[in-house]
Amino acid sequence: MPGNEERAAGGAAHVEVSGVGAASAVPDVVRLDVTVRCDAEDVARALADAGARATALAEAARDHGVEGRDVQTTGAGVRPRHDRDGVEVVGYTAHQGLSLAVRDPGRLGALVEAFAGVAGNALAVDRISLEVGDPEPLRARARQAAFADARAKAEQYADLAGRTLGKVTALTDVVQGGAQPRYELMAARAGSPGALPVELGENTVTATVVVRWDW
């Protein structure tokens, strides 16, 4: 990480510092991944049962306010089931997965309850994740906070050195590990009613910037 430095030879004197900023928001979208798994004596029946239950899940989702664009099939298949010795085929298991974006987190509990009603014991809830639907304002706030942090450091160093900050001559947006700004689940603040309560907490995005000022 670049440190604080002054150069008088080979270039204008300057100070270069890093700044870190963060911004938080309560998630407003719940990502829900579910799967139905159905057993039958033959392939056709297993596939038909899994398909019917997946269709019922999609209909239940729409009945609970999930738009069609937010429901996606993520995979389907069928495989044989063997006896305890792993030799004889005793039946088949078909599966079909759905991924949903629930844009009203308060509906999640009732939605999962409805899923259990239409799919029964064939239902598996694979993953629930929380996110901010439009993260760009959050990123902008984090970048603004990072720049303010860098400027505060630079002003302190300038004061300590008896200097005055000039114009910005270089700025680097640091992306950790080449990835996008990271989100993390913070302490819980609110929950949704229903059979499956989910604590929303907060999503936090961080930004790091390196700024150089003449002085």
mmCIF file of the C-alpha atoms, coordinates in Angstrom:
data_MODEL
# 
_entry.id   MODEL 
# 
loop_
_atom_site.group_PDB 
_atom_site.id 
_atom_site.type_symbol 
_atom_site.label_atom_id 
_atom_site.label_alt_id 
_atom_site.label_comp_id 
_atom_site.label_asym_id 
_atom_site.label_entity_id 
_atom_site.label_seq_id 
_atom_site.pdbx_PDB_ins_code 
_atom_site.Cartn_x 
_atom_site.Cartn_y 
_atom_site.Cartn_z 
_atom_site.occupancy 
_atom_site.B_iso_or_equiv 
_atom_site.pdbx_formal_charge 
_atom_site.auth_seq_id 
_atom_site.auth_comp_id 
_atom_site.auth_asym_id 
_atom_site.auth_atom_id 
_atom_site.pdbx_PDB_model_num 
ATOM 1   C CA . MET A 1 1   ? 0.000   0.000   0.000   1.00 0.00 ? 1   MET A CA 1 
ATOM 2   C CA . PRO A 1 2   ? 1.416   3.408   -0.878  1.00 0.00 ? 2   PRO A CA 1 
ATOM 3   C CA . GLY A 1 3   ? 2.568   5.338   2.186   1.00 0.00 ? 3   GLY A CA 1 
ATOM 4   C CA . ASN A 1 4   ? 2.916   8.992   3.047   1.00 0.00 ? 4   ASN A CA 1 
ATOM 5   C CA . GLU A 1 5   ? 5.843   10.523  1.184   1.00 0.00 ? 5   GLU A CA 1 
ATOM 6   C CA . GLU A 1 6   ? 7.426   13.797  0.070   1.00 0.00 ? 6   GLU A CA 1 
ATOM 7   C CA . ARG A 1 7   ? 9.577   14.157  -3.029  1.00 0.00 ? 7   ARG A CA 1 
ATOM 8   C CA . ALA A 1 8   ? 11.597  17.285  -3.770  1.00 0.00 ? 8   ALA A CA 1 
ATOM 9   C CA . ALA A 1 9   ? 13.854  15.853  -6.461  1.00 0.00 ? 9   ALA A CA 1 
ATOM 10  C CA . GLY A 1 10  ? 12.705  14.237  -9.676  1.00 0.00 ? 10  GLY A CA 1 
ATOM 11  C CA . GLY A 1 11  ? 9.180   15.631  -9.277  1.00 0.00 ? 11  GLY A CA 1 
ATOM 12  C CA . ALA A 1 12  ? 6.950   18.042  -7.381  1.00 0.00 ? 12  ALA A CA 1 
ATOM 13  C CA . ALA A 1 13  ? 6.666   17.644  -3.625  1.00 0.00 ? 13  ALA A CA 1 
ATOM 14  C CA . HIS A 1 14  ? 3.544   15.767  -2.734  1.00 0.00 ? 14  HIS A CA 1 
ATOM 15  C CA . VAL A 1 15  ? 1.780   13.706  -0.110  1.00 0.00 ? 15  VAL A CA 1 
ATOM 16  C CA . GLU A 1 16  ? 0.061   10.420  -0.965  1.00 0.00 ? 16  GLU A CA 1 
ATOM 17  C CA . VAL A 1 17  ? -2.346  8.707   1.405   1.00 0.00 ? 17  VAL A CA 1 
ATOM 18  C CA . SER A 1 18  ? -4.945  5.975   1.371   1.00 0.00 ? 18  SER A CA 1 
ATOM 19  C CA . GLY A 1 19  ? -8.512  6.339   2.589   1.00 0.00 ? 19  GLY A CA 1 
ATOM 20  C CA . VAL A 1 20  ? -11.136 3.774   3.520   1.00 0.00 ? 20  VAL A CA 1 
ATOM 21  C CA . GLY A 1 21  ? -14.883 4.341   3.569   1.00 0.00 ? 21  GLY A CA 1 
ATOM 22  C CA . ALA A 1 22  ? -17.984 2.282   4.238   1.00 0.00 ? 22  ALA A CA 1 
ATOM 23  C CA . ALA A 1 23  ? -21.717 2.630   3.743   1.00 0.00 ? 23  ALA A CA 1 
ATOM 24  C CA . SER A 1 24  ? -24.546 0.411   4.987   1.00 0.00 ? 24  SER A CA 1 
ATOM 25  C CA . ALA A 1 25  ? -28.171 -0.255  4.085   1.00 0.00 ? 25  ALA A CA 1 
ATOM 26  C CA . VAL A 1 26  ? -30.879 -2.716  5.082   1.00 0.00 ? 26  VAL A CA 1 
ATOM 27  C CA . PRO A 1 27  ? -31.262 -5.398  2.369   1.00 0.00 ? 27  PRO A CA 1 
ATOM 28  C CA . ASP A 1 28  ? -34.421 -5.078  0.297   1.00 0.00 ? 28  ASP A CA 1 
ATOM 29  C CA . VAL A 1 29  ? -34.116 -8.241  -1.818  1.00 0.00 ? 29  VAL A CA 1 
ATOM 30  C CA . VAL A 1 30  ? -34.021 -11.853 -0.633  1.00 0.00 ? 30  VAL A CA 1 
ATOM 31  C CA . ARG A 1 31  ? -32.539 -14.445 -3.006  1.00 0.00 ? 31  ARG A CA 1 
ATOM 32  C CA . LEU A 1 32  ? -34.134 -17.842 -2.446  1.00 0.00 ? 32  LEU A CA 1 
ATOM 33  C CA . ASP A 1 33  ? -32.941 -21.104 -4.023  1.00 0.00 ? 33  ASP A CA 1 
ATOM 34  C CA . VAL A 1 34  ? -35.242 -24.119 -3.672  1.00 0.00 ? 34  VAL A CA 1 
ATOM 35  C CA . THR A 1 35  ? -35.334 -27.636 -5.093  1.00 0.00 ? 35  THR A CA 1 
ATOM 36  C CA . VAL A 1 36  ? -37.979 -30.341 -5.363  1.00 0.00 ? 36  VAL A CA 1 
ATOM 37  C CA . ARG A 1 37  ? -36.866 -33.983 -5.322  1.00 0.00 ? 37  ARG A CA 1 
ATOM 38  C CA . CYS A 1 38  ? -39.346 -36.693 -6.217  1.00 0.00 ? 38  CYS A CA 1 
ATOM 39  C CA . ASP A 1 39  ? -38.980 -40.482 -6.090  1.00 0.00 ? 39  ASP A CA 1 
ATOM 40  C CA . ALA A 1 40  ? -40.836 -42.904 -8.360  1.00 0.00 ? 40  ALA A CA 1 
ATOM 41  C CA . GLU A 1 41  ? -40.486 -46.407 -9.731  1.00 0.00 ? 41  GLU A CA 1 
ATOM 42  C CA . ASP A 1 42  ? -39.790 -45.155 -13.255 1.00 0.00 ? 42  ASP A CA 1 
ATOM 43  C CA . VAL A 1 43  ? -38.195 -42.150 -14.906 1.00 0.00 ? 43  VAL A CA 1 
ATOM 44  C CA . ALA A 1 44  ? -41.379 -40.752 -16.450 1.00 0.00 ? 44  ALA A CA 1 
ATOM 45  C CA . ARG A 1 45  ? -43.274 -40.627 -13.174 1.00 0.00 ? 45  ARG A CA 1 
ATOM 46  C CA . ALA A 1 46  ? -40.357 -39.100 -11.288 1.00 0.00 ? 46  ALA A CA 1 
ATOM 47  C CA . LEU A 1 47  ? -39.934 -36.358 -13.894 1.00 0.00 ? 47  LEU A CA 1 
ATOM 48  C CA . ALA A 1 48  ? -43.674 -35.684 -14.091 1.00 0.00 ? 48  ALA A CA 1 
ATOM 49  C CA . ASP A 1 49  ? -43.968 -35.353 -10.317 1.00 0.00 ? 49  ASP A CA 1 
ATOM 50  C CA . ALA A 1 50  ? -40.952 -33.041 -10.053 1.00 0.00 ? 50  ALA A CA 1 
ATOM 51  C CA . GLY A 1 51  ? -42.207 -30.920 -12.947 1.00 0.00 ? 51  GLY A CA 1 
ATOM 52  C CA . ALA A 1 52  ? -45.682 -30.598 -11.468 1.00 0.00 ? 52  ALA A CA 1 
ATOM 53  C CA . ARG A 1 53  ? -44.368 -29.578 -8.057  1.00 0.00 ? 53  ARG A CA 1 
ATOM 54  C CA . ALA A 1 54  ? -41.938 -27.060 -9.575  1.00 0.00 ? 54  ALA A CA 1 
ATOM 55  C CA . THR A 1 55  ? -44.806 -25.560 -11.571 1.00 0.00 ? 55  THR A CA 1 
ATOM 56  C CA . ALA A 1 56  ? -46.835 -25.317 -8.376  1.00 0.00 ? 56  ALA A CA 1 
ATOM 57  C CA . LEU A 1 57  ? -43.933 -23.512 -6.692  1.00 0.00 ? 57  LEU A CA 1 
ATOM 58  C CA . ALA A 1 58  ? -43.766 -20.970 -9.506  1.00 0.00 ? 58  ALA A CA 1 
ATOM 59  C CA . GLU A 1 59  ? -47.524 -20.379 -9.289  1.00 0.00 ? 59  GLU A CA 1 
ATOM 60  C CA . ALA A 1 60  ? -47.328 -19.960 -5.510  1.00 0.00 ? 60  ALA A CA 1 
ATOM 61  C CA . ALA A 1 61  ? -44.504 -17.450 -5.975  1.00 0.00 ? 61  ALA A CA 1 
ATOM 62  C CA . ARG A 1 62  ? -46.596 -15.369 -8.368  1.00 0.00 ? 62  ARG A CA 1 
ATOM 63  C CA . ASP A 1 63  ? -49.557 -15.574 -5.976  1.00 0.00 ? 63  ASP A CA 1 
ATOM 64  C CA . HIS A 1 64  ? -47.298 -14.043 -3.304  1.00 0.00 ? 64  HIS A CA 1 
ATOM 65  C CA . GLY A 1 65  ? -46.211 -11.102 -5.424  1.00 0.00 ? 65  GLY A CA 1 
ATOM 66  C CA . VAL A 1 66  ? -43.045 -12.469 -7.055  1.00 0.00 ? 66  VAL A CA 1 
ATOM 67  C CA . GLU A 1 67  ? -42.846 -11.295 -10.668 1.00 0.00 ? 67  GLU A CA 1 
ATOM 68  C CA . GLY A 1 68  ? -42.260 -13.756 -13.484 1.00 0.00 ? 68  GLY A CA 1 
ATOM 69  C CA . ARG A 1 69  ? -38.898 -12.163 -14.310 1.00 0.00 ? 69  ARG A CA 1 
ATOM 70  C CA . ASP A 1 70  ? -37.738 -12.989 -10.781 1.00 0.00 ? 70  ASP A CA 1 
ATOM 71  C CA . VAL A 1 71  ? -38.382 -16.744 -11.055 1.00 0.00 ? 71  VAL A CA 1 
ATOM 72  C CA . GLN A 1 72  ? -35.792 -18.842 -12.888 1.00 0.00 ? 72  GLN A CA 1 
ATOM 73  C CA . THR A 1 73  ? -35.280 -22.566 -13.349 1.00 0.00 ? 73  THR A CA 1 
ATOM 74  C CA . THR A 1 74  ? -31.721 -23.377 -12.292 1.00 0.00 ? 74  THR A CA 1 
ATOM 75  C CA . GLY A 1 75  ? -31.510 -27.043 -13.199 1.00 0.00 ? 75  GLY A CA 1 
ATOM 76  C CA . ALA A 1 76  ? -33.321 -30.345 -13.580 1.00 0.00 ? 76  ALA A CA 1 
ATOM 77  C CA . GLY A 1 77  ? -32.395 -33.982 -13.877 1.00 0.00 ? 77  GLY A CA 1 
ATOM 78  C CA . VAL A 1 78  ? -33.063 -37.572 -12.918 1.00 0.00 ? 78  VAL A CA 1 
ATOM 79  C CA . ARG A 1 79  ? -30.878 -40.339 -11.528 1.00 0.00 ? 79  ARG A CA 1 
ATOM 80  C CA . PRO A 1 80  ? -31.399 -43.978 -10.551 1.00 0.00 ? 80  PRO A CA 1 
ATOM 81  C CA . ARG A 1 81  ? -31.686 -45.132 -6.945  1.00 0.00 ? 81  ARG A CA 1 
ATOM 82  C CA . HIS A 1 82  ? -29.992 -48.354 -5.968  1.00 0.00 ? 82  HIS A CA 1 
ATOM 83  C CA . ASP A 1 83  ? -30.483 -50.868 -3.214  1.00 0.00 ? 83  ASP A CA 1 
ATOM 84  C CA . ARG A 1 84  ? -28.320 -50.935 -0.119  1.00 0.00 ? 84  ARG A CA 1 
ATOM 85  C CA . ASP A 1 85  ? -25.721 -53.009 -1.923  1.00 0.00 ? 85  ASP A CA 1 
ATOM 86  C CA . GLY A 1 86  ? -25.537 -50.449 -4.712  1.00 0.00 ? 86  GLY A CA 1 
ATOM 87  C CA . VAL A 1 87  ? -26.317 -53.079 -7.346  1.00 0.00 ? 87  VAL A CA 1 
ATOM 88  C CA . GLU A 1 88  ? -29.991 -53.231 -8.256  1.00 0.00 ? 88  GLU A CA 1 
ATOM 89  C CA . VAL A 1 89  ? -31.948 -50.168 -9.430  1.00 0.00 ? 89  VAL A CA 1 
ATOM 90  C CA . VAL A 1 90  ? -34.972 -49.767 -7.169  1.00 0.00 ? 90  VAL A CA 1 
ATOM 91  C CA . GLY A 1 91  ? -36.319 -46.504 -8.540  1.00 0.00 ? 91  GLY A CA 1 
ATOM 92  C CA . TYR A 1 92  ? -35.507 -43.028 -9.777  1.00 0.00 ? 92  TYR A CA 1 
ATOM 93  C CA . THR A 1 93  ? -35.194 -39.565 -8.244  1.00 0.00 ? 93  THR A CA 1 
ATOM 94  C CA . ALA A 1 94  ? -35.940 -36.469 -10.297 1.00 0.00 ? 94  ALA A CA 1 
ATOM 95  C CA . HIS A 1 95  ? -35.093 -32.936 -9.218  1.00 0.00 ? 95  HIS A CA 1 
ATOM 96  C CA . GLN A 1 96  ? -35.802 -29.421 -10.398 1.00 0.00 ? 96  GLN A CA 1 
ATOM 97  C CA . GLY A 1 97  ? -34.438 -26.194 -8.946  1.00 0.00 ? 97  GLY A CA 1 
ATOM 98  C CA . LEU A 1 98  ? -35.774 -22.661 -8.865  1.00 0.00 ? 98  LEU A CA 1 
ATOM 99  C CA . SER A 1 99  ? -34.108 -19.374 -7.970  1.00 0.00 ? 99  SER A CA 1 
ATOM 100 C CA . LEU A 1 100 ? -36.296 -16.474 -6.882  1.00 0.00 ? 100 LEU A CA 1 
ATOM 101 C CA . ALA A 1 101 ? -35.769 -12.804 -6.067  1.00 0.00 ? 101 ALA A CA 1 
ATOM 102 C CA . VAL A 1 102 ? -38.215 -11.732 -3.373  1.00 0.00 ? 102 VAL A CA 1 
ATOM 103 C CA . ARG A 1 103 ? -38.340 -7.932  -3.509  1.00 0.00 ? 103 ARG A CA 1 
ATOM 104 C CA . ASP A 1 104 ? -40.551 -7.641  -0.442  1.00 0.00 ? 104 ASP A CA 1 
ATOM 105 C CA . PRO A 1 105 ? -38.649 -9.443  2.353   1.00 0.00 ? 105 PRO A CA 1 
ATOM 106 C CA . GLY A 1 106 ? -41.751 -9.346  4.540   1.00 0.00 ? 106 GLY A CA 1 
ATOM 107 C CA . ARG A 1 107 ? -43.372 -11.891 2.212   1.00 0.00 ? 107 ARG A CA 1 
ATOM 108 C CA . LEU A 1 108 ? -40.646 -14.504 2.598   1.00 0.00 ? 108 LEU A CA 1 
ATOM 109 C CA . GLY A 1 109 ? -42.089 -16.412 5.563   1.00 0.00 ? 109 GLY A CA 1 
ATOM 110 C CA . ALA A 1 110 ? -45.523 -16.779 3.980   1.00 0.00 ? 110 ALA A CA 1 
ATOM 111 C CA . LEU A 1 111 ? -43.934 -17.710 0.652   1.00 0.00 ? 111 LEU A CA 1 
ATOM 112 C CA . VAL A 1 112 ? -41.873 -20.543 2.103   1.00 0.00 ? 112 VAL A CA 1 
ATOM 113 C CA . GLU A 1 113 ? -44.921 -21.742 4.018   1.00 0.00 ? 113 GLU A CA 1 
ATOM 114 C CA . ALA A 1 114 ? -46.865 -21.801 0.749   1.00 0.00 ? 114 ALA A CA 1 
ATOM 115 C CA . PHE A 1 115 ? -44.023 -23.713 -0.915  1.00 0.00 ? 115 PHE A CA 1 
ATOM 116 C CA . ALA A 1 116 ? -44.166 -26.351 1.818   1.00 0.00 ? 116 ALA A CA 1 
ATOM 117 C CA . GLY A 1 117 ? -47.893 -26.630 1.261   1.00 0.00 ? 117 GLY A CA 1 
ATOM 118 C CA . VAL A 1 118 ? -47.681 -27.303 -2.479  1.00 0.00 ? 118 VAL A CA 1 
ATOM 119 C CA . ALA A 1 119 ? -44.439 -29.335 -2.562  1.00 0.00 ? 119 ALA A CA 1 
ATOM 120 C CA . GLY A 1 120 ? -44.642 -31.163 0.757   1.00 0.00 ? 120 GLY A CA 1 
ATOM 121 C CA . ASN A 1 121 ? -41.621 -33.175 1.865   1.00 0.00 ? 121 ASN A CA 1 
ATOM 122 C CA . ALA A 1 122 ? -40.198 -32.942 -1.663  1.00 0.00 ? 122 ALA A CA 1 
ATOM 123 C CA . LEU A 1 123 ? -39.168 -29.344 -0.931  1.00 0.00 ? 123 LEU A CA 1 
ATOM 124 C CA . ALA A 1 124 ? -35.593 -28.400 -0.015  1.00 0.00 ? 124 ALA A CA 1 
ATOM 125 C CA . VAL A 1 125 ? -34.590 -24.792 0.757   1.00 0.00 ? 125 VAL A CA 1 
ATOM 126 C CA . ASP A 1 126 ? -31.002 -24.703 -0.508  1.00 0.00 ? 126 ASP A CA 1 
ATOM 127 C CA . ARG A 1 127 ? -29.984 -21.095 0.115   1.00 0.00 ? 127 ARG A CA 1 
ATOM 128 C CA . ILE A 1 128 ? -31.277 -17.767 1.377   1.00 0.00 ? 128 ILE A CA 1 
ATOM 129 C CA . SER A 1 129 ? -29.164 -14.655 0.764   1.00 0.00 ? 129 SER A CA 1 
ATOM 130 C CA . LEU A 1 130 ? -29.803 -10.969 1.366   1.00 0.00 ? 130 LEU A CA 1 
ATOM 131 C CA . GLU A 1 131 ? -28.797 -8.082  -0.861  1.00 0.00 ? 131 GLU A CA 1 
ATOM 132 C CA . VAL A 1 132 ? -29.489 -4.480  -1.763  1.00 0.00 ? 132 VAL A CA 1 
ATOM 133 C CA . GLY A 1 133 ? -31.398 -4.308  -5.013  1.00 0.00 ? 133 GLY A CA 1 
ATOM 134 C CA . ASP A 1 134 ? -29.608 -1.178  -6.263  1.00 0.00 ? 134 ASP A CA 1 
ATOM 135 C CA . PRO A 1 135 ? -26.114 -1.195  -4.715  1.00 0.00 ? 135 PRO A CA 1 
ATOM 136 C CA . GLU A 1 136 ? -24.670 1.701   -6.758  1.00 0.00 ? 136 GLU A CA 1 
ATOM 137 C CA . PRO A 1 137 ? -25.792 4.499   -4.379  1.00 0.00 ? 137 PRO A CA 1 
ATOM 138 C CA . LEU A 1 138 ? -24.217 2.489   -1.555  1.00 0.00 ? 138 LEU A CA 1 
ATOM 139 C CA . ARG A 1 139 ? -20.953 2.198   -3.495  1.00 0.00 ? 139 ARG A CA 1 
ATOM 140 C CA . ALA A 1 140 ? -21.025 5.936   -4.244  1.00 0.00 ? 140 ALA A CA 1 
ATOM 141 C CA . ARG A 1 141 ? -21.407 6.749   -0.541  1.00 0.00 ? 141 ARG A CA 1 
ATOM 142 C CA . ALA A 1 142 ? -18.541 4.407   0.334   1.00 0.00 ? 142 ALA A CA 1 
ATOM 143 C CA . ARG A 1 143 ? -16.275 6.040   -2.261  1.00 0.00 ? 143 ARG A CA 1 
ATOM 144 C CA . GLN A 1 144 ? -17.202 9.496   -0.969  1.00 0.00 ? 144 GLN A CA 1 
ATOM 145 C CA . ALA A 1 145 ? -16.359 8.417   2.583   1.00 0.00 ? 145 ALA A CA 1 
ATOM 146 C CA . ALA A 1 146 ? -13.047 6.926   1.412   1.00 0.00 ? 146 ALA A CA 1 
ATOM 147 C CA . PHE A 1 147 ? -12.025 10.161  -0.304  1.00 0.00 ? 147 PHE A CA 1 
ATOM 148 C CA . ALA A 1 148 ? -12.995 12.205  2.764   1.00 0.00 ? 148 ALA A CA 1 
ATOM 149 C CA . ASP A 1 149 ? -10.887 9.877   4.912   1.00 0.00 ? 149 ASP A CA 1 
ATOM 150 C CA . ALA A 1 150 ? -7.900  10.328  2.600   1.00 0.00 ? 150 ALA A CA 1 
ATOM 151 C CA . ARG A 1 151 ? -8.295  14.111  2.568   1.00 0.00 ? 151 ARG A CA 1 
ATOM 152 C CA . ALA A 1 152 ? -8.517  14.280  6.366   1.00 0.00 ? 152 ALA A CA 1 
ATOM 153 C CA . LYS A 1 153 ? -5.247  12.345  6.639   1.00 0.00 ? 153 LYS A CA 1 
ATOM 154 C CA . ALA A 1 154 ? -3.547  14.508  4.016   1.00 0.00 ? 154 ALA A CA 1 
ATOM 155 C CA . GLU A 1 155 ? -4.647  17.716  5.736   1.00 0.00 ? 155 GLU A CA 1 
ATOM 156 C CA . GLN A 1 156 ? -3.276  16.473  9.037   1.00 0.00 ? 156 GLN A CA 1 
ATOM 157 C CA . TYR A 1 157 ? 0.081   15.591  7.503   1.00 0.00 ? 157 TYR A CA 1 
ATOM 158 C CA . ALA A 1 158 ? 0.208   18.934  5.703   1.00 0.00 ? 158 ALA A CA 1 
ATOM 159 C CA . ASP A 1 159 ? -0.441  20.742  8.969   1.00 0.00 ? 159 ASP A CA 1 
ATOM 160 C CA . LEU A 1 160 ? 2.236   18.705  10.764  1.00 0.00 ? 160 LEU A CA 1 
ATOM 161 C CA . ALA A 1 161 ? 4.711   19.428  7.986   1.00 0.00 ? 161 ALA A CA 1 
ATOM 162 C CA . GLY A 1 162 ? 3.877   23.139  7.737   1.00 0.00 ? 162 GLY A CA 1 
ATOM 163 C CA . ARG A 1 163 ? 2.533   22.698  4.203   1.00 0.00 ? 163 ARG A CA 1 
ATOM 164 C CA . THR A 1 164 ? -0.636  23.567  2.333   1.00 0.00 ? 164 THR A CA 1 
ATOM 165 C CA . LEU A 1 165 ? -2.441  21.017  0.187   1.00 0.00 ? 165 LEU A CA 1 
ATOM 166 C CA . GLY A 1 166 ? -2.570  21.805  -3.512  1.00 0.00 ? 166 GLY A CA 1 
ATOM 167 C CA . LYS A 1 167 ? -4.443  20.081  -6.295  1.00 0.00 ? 167 LYS A CA 1 
ATOM 168 C CA . VAL A 1 168 ? -5.029  16.341  -6.618  1.00 0.00 ? 168 VAL A CA 1 
ATOM 169 C CA . THR A 1 169 ? -2.509  14.920  -9.082  1.00 0.00 ? 169 THR A CA 1 
ATOM 170 C CA . ALA A 1 170 ? -3.318  11.198  -8.877  1.00 0.00 ? 170 ALA A CA 1 
ATOM 171 C CA . LEU A 1 171 ? -6.163  9.011   -7.644  1.00 0.00 ? 171 LEU A CA 1 
ATOM 172 C CA . THR A 1 172 ? -6.382  5.225   -7.588  1.00 0.00 ? 172 THR A CA 1 
ATOM 173 C CA . ASP A 1 173 ? -9.543  3.254   -6.837  1.00 0.00 ? 173 ASP A CA 1 
ATOM 174 C CA . VAL A 1 174 ? -8.222  0.178   -5.032  1.00 0.00 ? 174 VAL A CA 1 
ATOM 175 C CA . VAL A 1 175 ? -10.207 -3.024  -5.637  1.00 0.00 ? 175 VAL A CA 1 
ATOM 176 C CA . GLN A 1 176 ? -9.165  -5.686  -3.151  1.00 0.00 ? 176 GLN A CA 1 
ATOM 177 C CA . GLY A 1 177 ? -8.086  -8.872  -4.913  1.00 0.00 ? 177 GLY A CA 1 
ATOM 178 C CA . GLY A 1 178 ? -9.590  -7.702  -8.182  1.00 0.00 ? 178 GLY A CA 1 
ATOM 179 C CA . ALA A 1 179 ? -13.091 -8.301  -6.832  1.00 0.00 ? 179 ALA A CA 1 
ATOM 180 C CA . GLN A 1 180 ? -16.069 -6.009  -6.569  1.00 0.00 ? 180 GLN A CA 1 
ATOM 181 C CA . PRO A 1 181 ? -16.760 -4.174  -3.291  1.00 0.00 ? 181 PRO A CA 1 
ATOM 182 C CA . ARG A 1 182 ? -17.677 -6.716  -0.663  1.00 0.00 ? 182 ARG A CA 1 
ATOM 183 C CA . TYR A 1 183 ? -20.888 -7.016  1.312   1.00 0.00 ? 183 TYR A CA 1 
ATOM 184 C CA . GLU A 1 184 ? -21.179 -8.557  4.738   1.00 0.00 ? 184 GLU A CA 1 
ATOM 185 C CA . LEU A 1 185 ? -24.064 -9.365  7.028   1.00 0.00 ? 185 LEU A CA 1 
ATOM 186 C CA . MET A 1 186 ? -24.024 -7.187  10.124  1.00 0.00 ? 186 MET A CA 1 
ATOM 187 C CA . ALA A 1 187 ? -25.958 -7.375  13.399  1.00 0.00 ? 187 ALA A CA 1 
ATOM 188 C CA . ALA A 1 188 ? -29.649 -8.179  12.961  1.00 0.00 ? 188 ALA A CA 1 
ATOM 189 C CA . ARG A 1 189 ? -32.143 -5.340  13.154  1.00 0.00 ? 189 ARG A CA 1 
ATOM 190 C CA . ALA A 1 190 ? -35.406 -6.535  11.678  1.00 0.00 ? 190 ALA A CA 1 
ATOM 191 C CA . GLY A 1 191 ? -37.183 -9.741  10.797  1.00 0.00 ? 191 GLY A CA 1 
ATOM 192 C CA . SER A 1 192 ? -40.019 -10.919 8.602   1.00 0.00 ? 192 SER A CA 1 
ATOM 193 C CA . PRO A 1 193 ? -43.079 -12.743 9.900   1.00 0.00 ? 193 PRO A CA 1 
ATOM 194 C CA . GLY A 1 194 ? -44.116 -16.231 8.901   1.00 0.00 ? 194 GLY A CA 1 
ATOM 195 C CA . ALA A 1 195 ? -42.927 -19.799 9.279   1.00 0.00 ? 195 ALA A CA 1 
ATOM 196 C CA . LEU A 1 196 ? -39.359 -18.915 8.345   1.00 0.00 ? 196 LEU A CA 1 
ATOM 197 C CA . PRO A 1 197 ? -38.306 -15.626 9.994   1.00 0.00 ? 197 PRO A CA 1 
ATOM 198 C CA . VAL A 1 198 ? -35.237 -13.984 8.473   1.00 0.00 ? 198 VAL A CA 1 
ATOM 199 C CA . GLU A 1 199 ? -33.206 -11.298 10.221  1.00 0.00 ? 199 GLU A CA 1 
ATOM 200 C CA . LEU A 1 200 ? -32.367 -8.660  7.610   1.00 0.00 ? 200 LEU A CA 1 
ATOM 201 C CA . GLY A 1 201 ? -29.453 -6.967  9.365   1.00 0.00 ? 201 GLY A CA 1 
ATOM 202 C CA . GLU A 1 202 ? -27.414 -4.593  7.202   1.00 0.00 ? 202 GLU A CA 1 
ATOM 203 C CA . ASN A 1 203 ? -25.274 -4.978  4.122   1.00 0.00 ? 203 ASN A CA 1 
ATOM 204 C CA . THR A 1 204 ? -22.049 -2.970  4.193   1.00 0.00 ? 204 THR A CA 1 
ATOM 205 C CA . VAL A 1 205 ? -19.920 -2.047  1.195   1.00 0.00 ? 205 VAL A CA 1 
ATOM 206 C CA . THR A 1 206 ? -16.363 -0.756  1.614   1.00 0.00 ? 206 THR A CA 1 
ATOM 207 C CA . ALA A 1 207 ? -14.153 1.269   -0.723  1.00 0.00 ? 207 ALA A CA 1 
ATOM 208 C CA . THR A 1 208 ? -10.454 2.126   -0.662  1.00 0.00 ? 208 THR A CA 1 
ATOM 209 C CA . VAL A 1 209 ? -8.807  5.001   -2.520  1.00 0.00 ? 209 VAL A CA 1 
ATOM 210 C CA . VAL A 1 210 ? -5.238  6.267   -2.812  1.00 0.00 ? 210 VAL A CA 1 
ATOM 211 C CA . VAL A 1 211 ? -4.941  10.004  -3.471  1.00 0.00 ? 211 VAL A CA 1 
ATOM 212 C CA . ARG A 1 212 ? -1.913  12.208  -4.150  1.00 0.00 ? 212 ARG A CA 1 
ATOM 213 C CA . TRP A 1 213 ? -1.898  15.963  -3.505  1.00 0.00 ? 213 TRP A CA 1 
ATOM 214 C CA . ASP A 1 214 ? 0.746   18.492  -4.392  1.00 0.00 ? 214 ASP A CA 1 
ATOM 215 C CA . TRP A 1 215 ? 1.953   20.484  -1.391  1.00 0.00 ? 215 TRP A CA 1 
# 
